Structures are given as structure tokens and as C-alpha cells.
């Protein structure tokens, strides 16, 4: 499942002291957890991918505005 993979990647990025990767994964995990908490559900991989795409689009839009 993607949530487990994200957690594993987060741990690895912390061990490697890769701050950008760590912060990115934390941002994605926070967005996933927020949706799960708001809706009271556990998201499946397809919905997690949608959230990642949405968060990516938000960041790209912000960069374009700069």
C-alpha cells in the first residue's frame, strides 16, 4: 500500500538527511491524513494518487506565480 511505502521512504530520507525529500513526503502524508480525518475513512491507493496529483498541481501553480 502507498501509505506504507511513504512511511518507509520518510524513514529512509531521515536516515540519509535528505531534507527536501523528507519535507515533501511529510507534506503528502499530512494531506492524506487530513482527508482521512475529515471524511472518517481510510483511503485506498487510487485516492492517495489523486491527492498526490492535487498537491503537485498546487505546488506547480504556486511556482508559476512567482
Protein Blocks (a to p, Z undefined) as FASTA:
>chain_A
ZZlmmmmmmmmmmmnopaklmmmmmmmmmmmmmmmmmnopacdfklmmmmmmmmmmmmmm
mmmmZZ
